Amino acid sequence: MEASARQAEGGAGAERDGDDLALLERLAEGRRLLEAEIGRRVVGQHRIIEGLLTALLADGHALLVGVPGLAKTLLISTLAEALELRFNRIQFTPDLMPTDITGTEVLEEDRSTGRRTFRFIRGPIFANIVLADEINRTPPKTQAALLQAMQERAVTVAGETLPLDRPFFVLATQNPIEQEGTYPLPEAQLDRFMLELRIGYPSREEEERIAQQTTGTAVAEVRPVLGADELARLQRLVRRVPAPPSLVSYAVRLARASRPDDEEAPELTRRYVSWGAGPRASQYLVLGAKARAAMDGRGVPNFEDVRAVAPSVLQHRVVTNFQAEADGRDPADVVEELIRLSRAWT
């Protein structure tokens, strides 16, 4: 009987491996189809699209930083449409209240009985993809309303905790050049975002295509590629992708290299960094590498996958000091140099 049980267990394991291989192929195909559908409306921005899909498959959140007019909102709404997910957009303003995000209770009266009861009206946070537009334009009290939802995937109202539907994905946008009337995100909230994606200007050829496509009457239709249930299965698949111990060790060492008080921190970090990335960065480096490998149809991530996601994972978690400012160095420069130094570790 023991031999039969072992054979049955081995057969079940082989079946699971076969299912995972099929899911890997489906994920790689889904990535290609998603990029094609998004490309119907959004010109270029391939690196940003890859970053969004990486965060989505890793079940994380992303912060998009870029000047106005770079199609940040269009990109996110198109992604939601291609995934056939419920999408809500929240325009953050200085007078926005936490209940404008989470929802509020209203008092209702039953006309037949005269009885009054409270009814909870759900806010825009109850969606699969939530766009927090210009998140740095609202006070910290309202920004904090996102914290529990982003971390716990739940909202607490009047002592009752309400779970959010899965998948749940918060995408926030931020304008880096405008400082008047803004409230910089505190480090605790920045750390909730898996990736910070910096959107640059399009090339000349891309801008000509944008001007051509957006000044006519035609509106590109986007067809759904994946649904919520299938996306949830693919997210679980990414978690099952094995990470070799050497890759985990490399990711942890790279995150720790950003901490000036670590005994193995390089001179660059000790000179320019006040605070480095916490343990969540190590987790997201590994998860990001897994997602990136799975999107390519590969069953095991490599060191290059870690290095590819490292800038987006680390740059918003590194706080530079006055010496860095005096020498014209910013967190992106420091992280880029740390990645270059890390190549010698492999």
C-alpha positions in Angstrom: 0.0 0.0 0.0 2.9 2.3 0.8 4.4 1.8 -2.7 1.0 2.4 -4.2 0.6 5.6 -2.2 4.1 6.8 -3.3 3.2 6.0 -6.9 0.0 7.9 -6.6 1.7 10.9 -5.0 4.4 10.8 -7.8 1.7 10.7 -10.4 -0.1 13.7 -8.8 3.2 15.6 -8.7 3.9 14.9 -12.4 0.3 16.0 -13.2 0.8 19.3 -11.3 4.1 19.8 -13.1 2.4 19.3 -16.4 -0.3 21.7 -15.5 2.3 24.3 -14.5 4.1 23.9 -17.8 0.8 24.5 -19.6 0.1 27.6 -17.4 3.6 28.9 -18.1 2.9 28.7 -21.9 -0.5 30.4 -21.3 1.2 33.1 -19.3 3.8 33.8 -22.0 1.0 33.9 -24.6 -1.2 36.1 -22.4 1.7 38.5 -22.0 2.1 38.8 -25.7 -1.6 39.3 -26.3 -1.8 41.9 -23.6 1.0 43.9 -25.0 -0.6 43.7 -28.4 -4.0 44.9 -27.1 -2.5 47.8 -25.1 -0.4 48.7 -28.2 -3.7 49.4 -30.0 -4.1 52.6 -27.9 -0.7 53.3 -26.3 2.3 54.0 -28.4 5.6 52.7 -27.1 6.2 52.5 -23.3 7.2 48.9 -23.6 9.4 49.0 -20.5 6.5 50.5 -18.4 4.0 47.9 -19.7 6.4 45.1 -18.8 6.8 46.6 -15.3 3.0 46.8 -14.8 2.6 43.2 -15.8 5.4 42.2 -13.5 3.8 43.9 -10.5 0.4 42.5 -11.5 1.6 38.9 -11.7 3.5 39.3 -8.5 0.3 40.5 -6.8 2.0 43.9 -6.0 1.2 47.6 -6.5 3.0 50.1 -8.7 3.7 53.8 -8.6 4.0 55.6 -12.0 6.1 58.8 -11.9 6.0 61.1 -14.9 5.0 64.5 -16.2 1.5 65.1 -17.4 0.5 64.0 -20.9 2.4 60.7 -21.0 -0.7 58.5 -21.2 -0.4 57.2 -17.6 -4.2 57.1 -17.1 -4.9 55.8 -20.6 -2.3 53.0 -20.1 -3.9 51.8 -16.8 -7.5 52.0 -18.0 -6.5 50.1 -21.2 -4.8 47.4 -19.1 -7.9 47.0 -17.0 -10.1 46.7 -20.1 -7.7 44.1 -21.6 -7.9 42.1 -18.4 -11.7 42.5 -18.2 -11.4 43.7 -14.6 -13.4 46.2 -12.7 -11.6 49.6 -12.8 -12.1 52.7 -10.7 -10.2 56.0 -10.9 -9.8 58.2 -7.9 -8.6 61.8 -8.6 -6.7 62.8 -5.5 -7.2 66.5 -4.5 -6.4 68.5 -1.3 -10.0 68.2 -0.1 -10.4 64.4 -0.6 -11.5 62.6 2.6 -10.6 59.0 3.6 -14.3 58.1 3.3 -14.3 59.2 -0.3 -12.0 56.3 -0.9 -13.2 53.5 1.4 -16.9 54.4 1.4 -19.3 55.8 4.0 -22.4 54.8 6.1 -25.7 56.6 5.4 -28.8 56.6 7.6 -31.9 55.2 5.8 -35.4 55.1 7.0 -37.9 52.4 6.1 -41.1 54.3 5.3 -43.4 51.4 6.1 -42.0 50.8 9.6 -40.3 54.1 10.4 -37.2 52.1 11.4 -33.8 53.7 10.7 -30.7 51.7 9.8 -27.2 52.4 8.6 -26.2 51.2 5.2 -22.7 51.1 3.9 -22.1 52.6 0.5 -18.9 51.2 -1.0 -16.2 53.6 -2.2 -14.1 53.3 -5.3 -11.5 51.2 -3.5 -13.8 48.2 -4.1 -12.5 47.3 -7.6 -9.9 45.0 -9.1 -7.7 47.8 -10.4 -7.7 51.2 -8.7 -6.0 54.2 -10.2 -4.9 56.7 -7.5 -4.3 59.7 -9.8 -1.9 62.3 -8.5 -1.6 60.6 -5.2 0.7 63.3 -3.8 -2.0 66.0 -4.1 -4.0 64.8 -1.1 -3.1 65.1 2.6 -1.4 62.3 4.5 -4.6 61.4 6.3 -6.3 60.5 3.1 -3.1 58.9 1.6 -3.1 56.6 4.7 -6.6 55.3 3.8 -4.9 53.3 1.1 -2.5 51.6 3.5 -4.7 48.8 4.9 -6.3 48.2 1.5 -2.9 47.8 -0.2 -1.4 45.6 2.4 -4.3 43.6 3.9 -6.6 43.6 0.9 -9.4 44.7 3.2 -11.1 47.8 4.5 -12.4 48.4 8.0 -15.5 50.5 8.4 -17.4 51.0 11.7 -15.5 48.1 13.3 -16.3 45.7 10.5 -13.5 44.4 8.1 -14.7 44.0 4.6 -12.4 41.9 2.2 -11.6 43.3 -1.2 -12.2 41.3 -4.3 -9.2 39.5 -5.8 -7.2 40.3 -7.8 -6.6 43.8 -6.3 -4.1 46.1 -7.8 -3.4 49.8 -6.8 -1.7 51.9 -9.4 -0.8 55.4 -8.3 0.5 58.3 -10.5 2.7 61.2 -9.4 3.9 64.3 -11.1 7.6 64.7 -10.2 8.0 68.4 -11.3 5.2 70.1 -9.4 5.8 70.8 -5.7 3.2 73.5 -4.9 0.1 72.1 -3.1 1.6 68.6 -2.9 2.2 66.2 0.0 5.2 63.9 -0.6 4.4 60.3 0.2 6.0 59.1 3.5 8.5 56.2 3.3 6.0 53.9 5.0 3.5 54.3 2.1 6.2 54.3 -0.6 7.3 50.9 0.8 3.8 49.5 0.0 4.5 49.9 -3.7 6.4 47.0 -5.2 7.7 49.0 -8.1 8.3 52.7 -9.0 8.1 53.1 -12.7 9.5 56.3 -14.2 7.9 57.2 -17.5 10.0 59.3 -19.9 9.1 61.2 -23.0 8.5 59.3 -26.2 10.9 59.2 -29.1 10.3 61.5 -32.1 8.9 58.6 -34.2 6.6 57.5 -31.3 5.4 61.1 -30.8 4.6 61.4 -34.5 2.5 58.2 -34.3 0.7 59.5 -31.1 -0.1 62.8 -32.9 -1.4 60.8 -35.9 -3.5 58.3 -34.0 -5.1 60.6 -31.5 -6.2 63.5 -33.7 -8.6 61.5 -35.9 -12.0 60.0 -35.4 -11.0 56.4 -35.1 -11.0 54.9 -31.6 -9.1 51.6 -31.2 -11.1 48.8 -29.5 -9.4 46.6 -26.9 -10.5 43.0 -26.6 -10.3 41.1 -23.3 -7.4 38.7 -23.1 -7.5 37.4 -19.5 -10.2 37.3 -16.9 -10.0 37.6 -13.1 -10.1 33.9 -12.4 -7.4 33.1 -14.9 -5.2 36.0 -13.7 -5.5 34.7 -10.1 -4.3 31.3 -11.3 -1.3 32.9 -13.0 -0.5 34.8 -9.9 -0.4 31.6 -7.9 1.7 30.0 -10.6 4.3 32.8 -10.2 4.5 32.0 -6.5 5.2 28.4 -7.3 8.1 29.2 -9.6 11.2 27.9 -7.8 13.9 30.4 -6.8 17.4 28.9 -6.5 19.0 29.5 -3.1 21.8 31.3 -4.9 19.4 33.7 -6.5 17.6 34.4 -3.1 21.0 35.0 -1.5 22.0 37.4 -4.4 18.7 39.4 -4.0 19.1 39.7 -0.3 22.7 40.8 -0.6 21.7 43.5 -3.2 19.0 44.8 -0.9 21.3 44.8 2.1 24.0 46.6 0.1 21.7 49.7 0.2 21.8 50.0 4.0 24.7 52.2 5.2 24.9 50.4 8.6 25.3 46.9 7.1 28.7 45.5 7.6 29.0 44.5 3.9 27.7 47.8 2.6 30.0 49.3 -0.1 31.7 52.7 0.4 29.2 54.2 -2.1 26.3 53.4 0.3 28.1 54.6 3.4 28.9 57.9 1.7 25.5 58.7 0.1 22.7 56.8 1.8 20.8 57.7 5.0 18.3 54.9 4.9 18.3 51.8 2.7 15.7 49.3 1.6 14.0 47.0 4.1 13.3 43.3 3.9 10.2 43.9 1.7 12.7 44.9 -1.0 14.3 41.4 -0.8 10.9 39.8 -1.2 10.0 41.9 -4.2 13.3 41.3 -5.9 12.7 37.6 -5.8 9.0 37.9 -6.7 9.8 40.3 -9.5 12.4 37.9 -10.9 9.9 35.0 -10.7 7.3 37.0 -12.6 9.7 38.2 -15.2 10.9 34.6 -15.9 7.3 33.3 -16.0 6.4 36.0 -18.6 9.1 34.7 -20.8 7.9 31.2 -20.4 10.9 30.2 -18.3 10.4 28.0 -15.2 13.4 29.3 -13.2 14.5 32.9 -12.8 18.1 34.0 -13.1 20.4 36.7 -11.8 19.6 39.0 -14.8 15.9 38.9 -13.9 16.8 40.2 -10.4 19.0 43.0 -11.9 16.2 43.9 -14.4 13.6 44.6 -11.6 16.1 46.0 -9.1 15.9 49.7 -10.2 12.1 49.8 -9.9 12.2 47.9 -6.6 15.0 49.8 -4.9 15.1 53.4 -6.1 12.0 54.6 -4.1 13.2 52.7 -1.0 16.7 54.4 -0.8 16.9 57.8 1.0 20.0 59.7 0.1 21.8 62.3 2.3 23.1 65.8 2.0 26.4 64.6 0.7 24.6 62.9 -2.3 22.7 66.1 -3.0 26.0 68.1 -2.9 27.6 65.7 -5.3 24.6 65.6 -7.6 23.7 62.0 -6.9 20.1 60.7 -6.5 18.7 57.3 -5.4 18.5 56.1 -9.1 22.2 56.8 -9.5 23.1 55.0 -6.3 20.9 51.9 -7.2 22.4 51.8 -10.7 25.9 51.7 -9.2 25.0 49.0 -6.7 23.6 46.9 -9.5 26.9 47.3 -11.4 28.9 46.3 -8.4 26.7 43.3 -7.8 27.7 41.7 -11.1 31.0 40.7 -9.4 29.1 38.6 -6.9 27.8 36.1 -9.5 
